[in-house]
């Protein structure tokens, strides 16, 4: 998907995605329902589990960013939210800093 650069976050505080490198998408959630759905996918790989500050899981997918836009739209049921950009760079560990 053109227009979304590397490490540019789409989504919201509860469900977001970004592309750390071309062809790889990380999808992060703070919602157990979304985490369960992603864990059941054969193409997912759990890469981060957070315990400080609440529930947090990040999954890796070998997919383009356009796929992540569609995934977030399906999971939230609202395409307007998943297409909204947060305009925050990823943190030093590749995790977005979503604390406003």
N, C-alpha and C positions, 0 to 999 in steps of 0.2 A: 504494500500500500504506500503510495507516494504521499508526501506531506507529513508523515509521522517519522521523526528521526530516531536514531538509536537512543535508548534510555528515556524517551519521552513517554510519560505515563498517560494512559487512558483509563477511564472508569472513575470510581469514587473510593471513599475510605473503606468500605466493606468488600469491594471486589474491583481489582484493577489489574492492568497488564502493561508490560513494557517489553522492548526488544533489546537485550543486552548486547547481542551480536546478530548480524543478518542470518535469518533462517531459524532462529531460536526465540521463543516467546516465553516469558515468565508470567504466570498468572497468580496473583496473591489474593487471599481471602481472609476475612475475619469472621466468616459465617460458617459454622460446621456443616450445614446443608450443602453449600457450594463445594466445600472441601471433600465431602463424601462423594459427590458426583464426579469431581475431577479424579479422585483416587481410583474410582472404578474404571476409568478410561484406560484402555490398553496402551495408549500413546503418551500417558503422563508419567512424570518422574518427580517424586517429592524431593525438593532441593533445600528447603528451609522450614524449620518448625520454630516458632517463637513462643516463649512462655512469659516474658516480661511485658507488662502492659496489656495483657489480654490474649485471646485466641488468635493465632496467626499461622497460616500455612502458605507456602509458595511452591508451585508446581512448574516444571519445565516441559515445554512441548517443542518439537522440531517442526514448526509451522511458521507461516508468514504472519505479519501483523494484521493483515486483512482478516485472517481466520479468527484472531483474538477479538477483533471488533464484533464479529458475528457471534462468537461464543458468549461474550459479555452481554450482548443484546438478548440472546436466548435465556441466559441465567437470570437476568434482571427483568426481562419482559418489557424493557423500555429502551429502545435504541438511542434516544436522546441523551440518556445518562452515559452510556458506554462510549459515545462519540465525543463527549466533553473532555477536553484536555485539562489536566491539572497544572501543566507548565512548571513542573518541578523536576529537577535532575535527580537521578538515582544517587543514593548514598555511596560511601566508600566501599561497601560490601556488595553493591549491586541491588540493594533494597531501596525502594522509594521512601523518602522521609515524608510521611503523610500527616505529621503533627503540625497543623497550621501555625 
